[in-house]
Amino acid sequence: QVHLVESGGGLVQAGGSLRLSCAASGDIGRLNVMGWYRQAPGKRRELVARISSTGVTAIMSNSARGRFTISRDNVKNTVYLQLNSLKPEDTAVYYCNRVPPWDNYWGQGTQVTVSS
């Protein structure tokens, strides 16, 4: 079993920054490619960024490209998402999970709210 705990969200003004963290515990050997997902009110959950176990990254969201950076620390079993130049449309609950995701791994997520 794997346990993922997201943190670092909050309320920030447009143009601000946040750093999200995803701490993994348990059978982390199942965690190869990891991703950050987000779900805005009334919208489907989408994959924002992903990172392989060796650090190869990809920003999957066109709106996030150039503003978000994903990274990981395999010693700390933690995946990060740096959010810069935040916009109101980035408001969502942000989750981490494998890519592709496993239903049993979804955590509570962390709320990011960007005010205009």
Phi and psi in radians as a Rosetta constraint file:
Dihedral C 1 N 2 CA 2 C 2 CIRCULARHARMONIC -2.066 0.35
Dihedral N 2 CA 2 C 2 N 3 CIRCULARHARMONIC 2.459 0.35
Dihedral C 2 N 3 CA 3 C 3 CIRCULARHARMONIC -2.147 0.35
Dihedral N 3 CA 3 C 3 N 4 CIRCULARHARMONIC 2.152 0.35
Dihedral C 3 N 4 CA 4 C 4 CIRCULARHARMONIC -2.031 0.35
Dihedral N 4 CA 4 C 4 N 5 CIRCULARHARMONIC 2.264 0.35
Dihedral C 4 N 5 CA 5 C 5 CIRCULARHARMONIC -2.186 0.35
Dihedral N 5 CA 5 C 5 N 6 CIRCULARHARMONIC 2.051 0.35
Dihedral C 5 N 6 CA 6 C 6 CIRCULARHARMONIC -1.634 0.35
Dihedral N 6 CA 6 C 6 N 7 CIRCULARHARMONIC 2.582 0.35
Dihedral C 6 N 7 CA 7 C 7 CIRCULARHARMONIC -2.705 0.35
Dihedral N 7 CA 7 C 7 N 8 CIRCULARHARMONIC 2.966 0.35
Dihedral C 7 N 8 CA 8 C 8 CIRCULARHARMONIC 1.827 0.35
Dihedral N 8 CA 8 C 8 N 9 CIRCULARHARMONIC -0.098 0.35
Dihedral C 8 N 9 CA 9 C 9 CIRCULARHARMONIC -1.261 0.35
Dihedral N 9 CA 9 C 9 N 10 CIRCULARHARMONIC 3.071 0.35
Dihedral C 9 N 10 CA 10 C 10 CIRCULARHARMONIC 2.926 0.35
Dihedral N 10 CA 10 C 10 N 11 CIRCULARHARMONIC -2.964 0.35
Dihedral C 10 N 11 CA 11 C 11 CIRCULARHARMONIC -1.773 0.35
Dihedral N 11 CA 11 C 11 N 12 CIRCULARHARMONIC 2.216 0.35
Dihedral C 11 N 12 CA 12 C 12 CIRCULARHARMONIC -2.473 0.35
Dihedral N 12 CA 12 C 12 N 13 CIRCULARHARMONIC 2.636 0.35
Dihedral C 12 N 13 CA 13 C 13 CIRCULARHARMONIC -1.375 0.35
Dihedral N 13 CA 13 C 13 N 14 CIRCULARHARMONIC 2.710 0.35
Dihedral C 13 N 14 CA 14 C 14 CIRCULARHARMONIC -0.949 0.35
Dihedral N 14 CA 14 C 14 N 15 CIRCULARHARMONIC 2.388 0.35
Dihedral C 14 N 15 CA 15 C 15 CIRCULARHARMONIC 1.630 0.35
Dihedral N 15 CA 15 C 15 N 16 CIRCULARHARMONIC -0.183 0.35
Dihedral C 15 N 16 CA 16 C 16 CIRCULARHARMONIC -1.430 0.35
Dihedral N 16 CA 16 C 16 N 17 CIRCULARHARMONIC -3.080 0.35
Dihedral C 16 N 17 CA 17 C 17 CIRCULARHARMONIC -2.327 0.35
Dihedral N 17 CA 17 C 17 N 18 CIRCULARHARMONIC 2.691 0.35
Dihedral C 17 N 18 CA 18 C 18 CIRCULARHARMONIC -2.525 0.35
Dihedral N 18 CA 18 C 18 N 19 CIRCULARHARMONIC 2.709 0.35
Dihedral C 18 N 19 CA 19 C 19 CIRCULARHARMONIC -2.157 0.35
Dihedral N 19 CA 19 C 19 N 20 CIRCULARHARMONIC 2.024 0.35
Dihedral C 19 N 20 CA 20 C 20 CIRCULARHARMONIC -1.625 0.35
Dihedral N 20 CA 20 C 20 N 21 CIRCULARHARMONIC 2.556 0.35
Dihedral C 20 N 21 CA 21 C 21 CIRCULARHARMONIC -2.197 0.35
Dihedral N 21 CA 21 C 21 N 22 CIRCULARHARMONIC 2.568 0.35
Dihedral C 21 N 22 CA 22 C 22 CIRCULARHARMONIC -2.296 0.35
Dihedral N 22 CA 22 C 22 N 23 CIRCULARHARMONIC 1.891 0.35
Dihedral C 22 N 23 CA 23 C 23 CIRCULARHARMONIC -1.675 0.35
Dihedral N 23 CA 23 C 23 N 24 CIRCULARHARMONIC 2.255 0.35
Dihedral C 23 N 24 CA 24 C 24 CIRCULARHARMONIC -1.916 0.35
Dihedral N 24 CA 24 C 24 N 25 CIRCULARHARMONIC 2.480 0.35
Dihedral C 24 N 25 CA 25 C 25 CIRCULARHARMONIC -2.504 0.35
Dihedral N 25 CA 25 C 25 N 26 CIRCULARHARMONIC 2.856 0.35
Dihedral C 25 N 26 CA 26 C 26 CIRCULARHARMONIC 1.701 0.35
Dihedral N 26 CA 26 C 26 N 27 CIRCULARHARMONIC -2.484 0.35
Dihedral C 26 N 27 CA 27 C 27 CIRCULARHARMONIC -1.416 0.35
Dihedral N 27 CA 27 C 27 N 28 CIRCULARHARMONIC 1.195 0.35
Dihedral C 27 N 28 CA 28 C 28 CIRCULARHARMONIC -1.254 0.35
Dihedral N 28 CA 28 C 28 N 29 CIRCULARHARMONIC -0.153 0.35
Dihedral C 28 N 29 CA 29 C 29 CIRCULARHARMONIC -1.074 0.35
Dihedral N 29 CA 29 C 29 N 30 CIRCULARHARMONIC -0.322 0.35
Dihedral C 29 N 30 CA 30 C 30 CIRCULARHARMONIC -1.413 0.35
Dihedral N 30 CA 30 C 30 N 31 CIRCULARHARMONIC -0.119 0.35
Dihedral C 30 N 31 CA 31 C 31 CIRCULARHARMONIC -1.700 0.35
Dihedral N 31 CA 31 C 31 N 32 CIRCULARHARMONIC 1.695 0.35
Dihedral C 31 N 32 CA 32 C 32 CIRCULARHARMONIC -1.784 0.35
Dihedral N 32 CA 32 C 32 N 33 CIRCULARHARMONIC -1.428 0.35
Dihedral C 32 N 33 CA 33 C 33 CIRCULARHARMONIC -1.455 0.35
Dihedral N 33 CA 33 C 33 N 34 CIRCULARHARMONIC 2.171 0.35
Dihedral C 33 N 34 CA 34 C 34 CIRCULARHARMONIC -1.972 0.35
Dihedral N 34 CA 34 C 34 N 35 CIRCULARHARMONIC 2.686 0.35
Dihedral C 34 N 35 CA 35 C 35 CIRCULARHARMONIC -2.499 0.35
Dihedral N 35 CA 35 C 35 N 36 CIRCULARHARMONIC 2.771 0.35
Dihedral C 35 N 36 CA 36 C 36 CIRCULARHARMONIC -1.851 0.35
Dihedral N 36 CA 36 C 36 N 37 CIRCULARHARMONIC 2.298 0.35
Dihedral C 36 N 37 CA 37 C 37 CIRCULARHARMONIC -2.061 0.35
Dihedral N 37 CA 37 C 37 N 38 CIRCULARHARMONIC 2.818 0.35
Dihedral C 37 N 38 CA 38 C 38 CIRCULARHARMONIC -2.514 0.35
Dihedral N 38 CA 38 C 38 N 39 CIRCULARHARMONIC 2.651 0.35
Dihedral C 38 N 39 CA 39 C 39 CIRCULARHARMONIC -2.353 0.35
Dihedral N 39 CA 39 C 39 N 40 CIRCULARHARMONIC 1.987 0.35
Dihedral C 39 N 40 CA 40 C 40 CIRCULARHARMONIC -1.527 0.35
Dihedral N 40 CA 40 C 40 N 41 CIRCULARHARMONIC 2.738 0.35
Dihedral C 40 N 41 CA 41 C 41 CIRCULARHARMONIC -0.949 0.35
Dihedral N 41 CA 41 C 41 N 42 CIRCULARHARMONIC 2.231 0.35
Dihedral C 41 N 42 CA 42 C 42 CIRCULARHARMONIC 1.348 0.35
Dihedral N 42 CA 42 C 42 N 43 CIRCULARHARMONIC 0.102 0.35
Dihedral C 42 N 43 CA 43 C 43 CIRCULARHARMONIC -2.122 0.35
Dihedral N 43 CA 43 C 43 N 44 CIRCULARHARMONIC 2.851 0.35
Dihedral C 43 N 44 CA 44 C 44 CIRCULARHARMONIC -1.338 0.35
Dihedral N 44 CA 44 C 44 N 45 CIRCULARHARMONIC 2.687 0.35
Dihedral C 44 N 45 CA 45 C 45 CIRCULARHARMONIC -1.190 0.35
Dihedral N 45 CA 45 C 45 N 46 CIRCULARHARMONIC 2.385 0.35
Dihedral C 45 N 46 CA 46 C 46 CIRCULARHARMONIC -2.245 0.35
Dihedral N 46 CA 46 C 46 N 47 CIRCULARHARMONIC 2.623 0.35
Dihedral C 46 N 47 CA 47 C 47 CIRCULARHARMONIC -1.424 0.35
Dihedral N 47 CA 47 C 47 N 48 CIRCULARHARMONIC 2.175 0.35
Dihedral C 47 N 48 CA 48 C 48 CIRCULARHARMONIC -1.661 0.35
Dihedral N 48 CA 48 C 48 N 49 CIRCULARHARMONIC -0.796 0.35
Dihedral C 48 N 49 CA 49 C 49 CIRCULARHARMONIC -2.706 0.35
Dihedral N 49 CA 49 C 49 N 50 CIRCULARHARMONIC 2.713 0.35
Dihedral C 49 N 50 CA 50 C 50 CIRCULARHARMONIC -2.453 0.35
Dihedral N 50 CA 50 C 50 N 51 CIRCULARHARMONIC 2.774 0.35
Dihedral C 50 N 51 CA 51 C 51 CIRCULARHARMONIC -2.577 0.35
Dihedral N 51 CA 51 C 51 N 52 CIRCULARHARMONIC 2.390 0.35
Dihedral C 51 N 52 CA 52 C 52 CIRCULARHARMONIC -1.439 0.35
Dihedral N 52 CA 52 C 52 N 53 CIRCULARHARMONIC 3.025 0.35
Dihedral C 52 N 53 CA 53 C 53 CIRCULARHARMONIC -1.143 0.35
Dihedral N 53 CA 53 C 53 N 54 CIRCULARHARMONIC -0.391 0.35
Dihedral C 53 N 54 CA 54 C 54 CIRCULARHARMONIC -1.714 0.35
Dihedral N 54 CA 54 C 54 N 55 CIRCULARHARMONIC 0.083 0.35
Dihedral C 54 N 55 CA 55 C 55 CIRCULARHARMONIC 1.678 0.35
Dihedral N 55 CA 55 C 55 N 56 CIRCULARHARMONIC 0.126 0.35
Dihedral C 55 N 56 CA 56 C 56 CIRCULARHARMONIC -1.320 0.35
Dihedral N 56 CA 56 C 56 N 57 CIRCULARHARMONIC 2.209 0.35
Dihedral C 56 N 57 CA 57 C 57 CIRCULARHARMONIC -2.017 0.35
Dihedral N 57 CA 57 C 57 N 58 CIRCULARHARMONIC 2.772 0.35
Dihedral C 57 N 58 CA 58 C 58 CIRCULARHARMONIC -2.640 0.35
Dihedral N 58 CA 58 C 58 N 59 CIRCULARHARMONIC 2.322 0.35
Dihedral C 58 N 59 CA 59 C 59 CIRCULARHARMONIC -1.685 0.35
Dihedral N 59 CA 59 C 59 N 60 CIRCULARHARMONIC 2.032 0.35
Dihedral C 59 N 60 CA 60 C 60 CIRCULARHARMONIC -1.554 0.35
Dihedral N 60 CA 60 C 60 N 61 CIRCULARHARMONIC -0.385 0.35
Dihedral C 60 N 61 CA 61 C 61 CIRCULARHARMONIC -1.644 0.35
Dihedral N 61 CA 61 C 61 N 62 CIRCULARHARMONIC 2.184 0.35
Dihedral C 61 N 62 CA 62 C 62 CIRCULARHARMONIC -1.049 0.35
Dihedral N 62 CA 62 C 62 N 63 CIRCULARHARMONIC -0.657 0.35
Dihedral C 62 N 63 CA 63 C 63 CIRCULARHARMONIC -1.255 0.35
Dihedral N 63 CA 63 C 63 N 64 CIRCULARHARMONIC -0.391 0.35
Dihedral C 63 N 64 CA 64 C 64 CIRCULARHARMONIC -1.583 0.35
Dihedral N 64 CA 64 C 64 N 65 CIRCULARHARMONIC -0.330 0.35
Dihedral C 64 N 65 CA 65 C 65 CIRCULARHARMONIC -1.068 0.35
Dihedral N 65 CA 65 C 65 N 66 CIRCULARHARMONIC 2.286 0.35
Dihedral C 65 N 66 CA 66 C 66 CIRCULARHARMONIC 1.564 0.35
Dihedral N 66 CA 66 C 66 N 67 CIRCULARHARMONIC -0.189 0.35
Dihedral C 66 N 67 CA 67 C 67 CIRCULARHARMONIC -2.087 0.35
Dihedral N 67 CA 67 C 67 N 68 CIRCULARHARMONIC -0.543 0.35
Dihedral C 67 N 68 CA 68 C 68 CIRCULARHARMONIC -1.878 0.35
Dihedral N 68 CA 68 C 68 N 69 CIRCULARHARMONIC 2.552 0.35
Dihedral C 68 N 69 CA 69 C 69 CIRCULARHARMONIC -2.337 0.35
Dihedral N 69 CA 69 C 69 N 70 CIRCULARHARMONIC 2.274 0.35
Dihedral C 69 N 70 CA 70 C 70 CIRCULARHARMONIC -1.837 0.35
Dihedral N 70 CA 70 C 70 N 71 CIRCULARHARMONIC 2.490 0.35
Dihedral C 70 N 71 CA 71 C 71 CIRCULARHARMONIC -2.618 0.35
Dihedral N 71 CA 71 C 71 N 72 CIRCULARHARMONIC 2.978 0.35
Dihedral C 71 N 72 CA 72 C 72 CIRCULARHARMONIC -2.594 0.35
Dihedral N 72 CA 72 C 72 N 73 CIRCULARHARMONIC 2.652 0.35
Dihedral C 72 N 73 CA 73 C 73 CIRCULARHARMONIC -2.124 0.35
Dihedral N 73 CA 73 C 73 N 74 CIRCULARHARMONIC 1.796 0.35
Dihedral C 73 N 74 CA 74 C 74 CIRCULARHARMONIC -1.244 0.35
Dihedral N 74 CA 74 C 74 N 75 CIRCULARHARMONIC -0.335 0.35
Dihedral C 74 N 75 CA 75 C 75 CIRCULARHARMONIC -1.289 0.35
Dihedral N 75 CA 75 C 75 N 76 CIRCULARHARMONIC -0.722 0.35
Dihedral C 75 N 76 CA 76 C 76 CIRCULARHARMONIC -1.544 0.35
Dihedral N 76 CA 76 C 76 N 77 CIRCULARHARMONIC -0.046 0.35
Dihedral C 76 N 77 CA 77 C 77 CIRCULARHARMONIC 0.941 0.35
Dihedral N 77 CA 77 C 77 N 78 CIRCULARHARMONIC 0.799 0.35
Dihedral C 77 N 78 CA 78 C 78 CIRCULARHARMONIC -2.321 0.35
Dihedral N 78 CA 78 C 78 N 79 CIRCULARHARMONIC 2.425 0.35
Dihedral C 78 N 79 CA 79 C 79 CIRCULARHARMONIC -2.000 0.35
Dihedral N 79 CA 79 C 79 N 80 CIRCULARHARMONIC 2.448 0.35
Dihedral C 79 N 80 CA 80 C 80 CIRCULARHARMONIC -2.081 0.35
Dihedral N 80 CA 80 C 80 N 81 CIRCULARHARMONIC 2.702 0.35
Dihedral C 80 N 81 CA 81 C 81 CIRCULARHARMONIC -2.363 0.35
Dihedral N 81 CA 81 C 81 N 82 CIRCULARHARMONIC 1.962 0.35
Dihedral C 81 N 82 CA 82 C 82 CIRCULARHARMONIC -1.542 0.35
Dihedral N 82 CA 82 C 82 N 83 CIRCULARHARMONIC 2.150 0.35
Dihedral C 82 N 83 CA 83 C 83 CIRCULARHARMONIC -1.944 0.35
Dihedral N 83 CA 83 C 83 N 84 CIRCULARHARMONIC 2.038 0.35
Dihedral C 83 N 84 CA 84 C 84 CIRCULARHARMONIC -2.070 0.35
Dihedral N 84 CA 84 C 84 N 85 CIRCULARHARMONIC 2.802 0.35
Dihedral C 84 N 85 CA 85 C 85 CIRCULARHARMONIC 0.853 0.35
Dihedral N 85 CA 85 C 85 N 86 CIRCULARHARMONIC 0.868 0.35
Dihedral C 85 N 86 CA 86 C 86 CIRCULARHARMONIC -1.132 0.35
Dihedral N 86 CA 86 C 86 N 87 CIRCULARHARMONIC 2.546 0.35
Dihedral C 86 N 87 CA 87 C 87 CIRCULARHARMONIC -2.123 0.35
Dihedral N 87 CA 87 C 87 N 88 CIRCULARHARMONIC 2.732 0.35
Dihedral C 87 N 88 CA 88 C 88 CIRCULARHARMONIC -0.958 0.35
Dihedral N 88 CA 88 C 88 N 89 CIRCULARHARMONIC -0.566 0.35
Dihedral C 88 N 89 CA 89 C 89 CIRCULARHARMONIC -1.264 0.35
Dihedral N 89 CA 89 C 89 N 90 CIRCULARHARMONIC -0.101 0.35
Dihedral C 89 N 90 CA 90 C 90 CIRCULARHARMONIC -1.440 0.35
Dihedral N 90 CA 90 C 90 N 91 CIRCULARHARMONIC -0.120 0.35
Dihedral C 90 N 91 CA 91 C 91 CIRCULARHARMONIC -1.040 0.35
Dihedral N 91 CA 91 C 91 N 92 CIRCULARHARMONIC 2.155 0.35
Dihedral C 91 N 92 CA 92 C 92 CIRCULARHARMONIC -3.093 0.35
Dihedral N 92 CA 92 C 92 N 93 CIRCULARHARMONIC 2.979 0.35
Dihedral C 92 N 93 CA 93 C 93 CIRCULARHARMONIC -1.607 0.35
Dihedral N 93 CA 93 C 93 N 94 CIRCULARHARMONIC 2.240 0.35
Dihedral C 93 N 94 CA 94 C 94 CIRCULARHARMONIC -1.820 0.35
Dihedral N 94 CA 94 C 94 N 95 CIRCULARHARMONIC 2.316 0.35
Dihedral C 94 N 95 CA 95 C 95 CIRCULARHARMONIC -2.204 0.35
Dihedral N 95 CA 95 C 95 N 96 CIRCULARHARMONIC 2.700 0.35
Dihedral C 95 N 96 CA 96 C 96 CIRCULARHARMONIC -2.014 0.35
Dihedral N 96 CA 96 C 96 N 97 CIRCULARHARMONIC 2.720 0.35
Dihedral C 96 N 97 CA 97 C 97 CIRCULARHARMONIC -3.008 0.35
Dihedral N 97 CA 97 C 97 N 98 CIRCULARHARMONIC 3.021 0.35
Dihedral C 97 N 98 CA 98 C 98 CIRCULARHARMONIC -1.141 0.35
Dihedral N 98 CA 98 C 98 N 99 CIRCULARHARMONIC 2.911 0.35
Dihedral C 98 N 99 CA 99 C 99 CIRCULARHARMONIC -2.143 0.35
Dihedral N 99 CA 99 C 99 N 100 CIRCULARHARMONIC 2.035 0.35
Dihedral C 99 N 100 CA 100 C 100 CIRCULARHARMONIC -1.195 0.35
Dihedral N 100 CA 100 C 100 N 101 CIRCULARHARMONIC 2.769 0.35
Dihedral C 100 N 101 CA 101 C 101 CIRCULARHARMONIC -1.307 0.35
Dihedral N 101 CA 101 C 101 N 102 CIRCULARHARMONIC 2.629 0.35
Dihedral C 101 N 102 CA 102 C 102 CIRCULARHARMONIC -1.867 0.35
Dihedral N 102 CA 102 C 102 N 103 CIRCULARHARMONIC 2.265 0.35
Dihedral C 102 N 103 CA 103 C 103 CIRCULARHARMONIC -0.972 0.35
Dihedral N 103 CA 103 C 103 N 104 CIRCULARHARMONIC -0.650 0.35
Dihedral C 103 N 104 CA 104 C 104 CIRCULARHARMONIC -1.243 0.35
Dihedral N 104 CA 104 C 104 N 105 CIRCULARHARMONIC -0.172 0.35
Dihedral C 104 N 105 CA 105 C 105 CIRCULARHARMONIC -1.688 0.35
Dihedral N 105 CA 105 C 105 N 106 CIRCULARHARMONIC -0.135 0.35
Dihedral C 105 N 106 CA 106 C 106 CIRCULARHARMONIC -1.108 0.35
Dihedral N 106 CA 106 C 106 N 107 CIRCULARHARMONIC 2.288 0.35
Dihedral C 106 N 107 CA 107 C 107 CIRCULARHARMONIC -1.684 0.35
Dihedral N 107 CA 107 C 107 N 108 CIRCULARHARMONIC -2.811 0.35
Dihedral C 107 N 108 CA 108 C 108 CIRCULARHARMONIC -1.398 0.35
Dihedral N 108 CA 108 C 108 N 109 CIRCULARHARMONIC -0.345 0.35
Dihedral C 108 N 109 CA 109 C 109 CIRCULARHARMONIC 1.372 0.35
Dihedral N 109 CA 109 C 109 N 110 CIRCULARHARMONIC 3.042 0.35
Dihedral C 109 N 110 CA 110 C 110 CIRCULARHARMONIC -2.331 0.35
Dihedral N 110 CA 110 C 110 N 111 CIRCULARHARMONIC 2.291 0.35
Dihedral C 110 N 111 CA 111 C 111 CIRCULARHARMONIC -1.414 0.35
Dihedral N 111 CA 111 C 111 N 112 CIRCULARHARMONIC 2.251 0.35
Dihedral C 111 N 112 CA 112 C 112 CIRCULARHARMONIC -2.025 0.35
Dihedral N 112 CA 112 C 112 N 113 CIRCULARHARMONIC 2.152 0.35
Dihedral C 112 N 113 CA 113 C 113 CIRCULARHARMONIC -2.178 0.35
Dihedral N 113 CA 113 C 113 N 114 CIRCULARHARMONIC 2.154 0.35
Dihedral C 113 N 114 CA 114 C 114 CIRCULARHARMONIC -1.985 0.35
Dihedral N 114 CA 114 C 114 N 115 CIRCULARHARMONIC 2.100 0.35
Dihedral C 114 N 115 CA 115 C 115 CIRCULARHARMONIC -1.648 0.35
Dihedral N 115 CA 115 C 115 N 116 CIRCULARHARMONIC 2.583 0.35
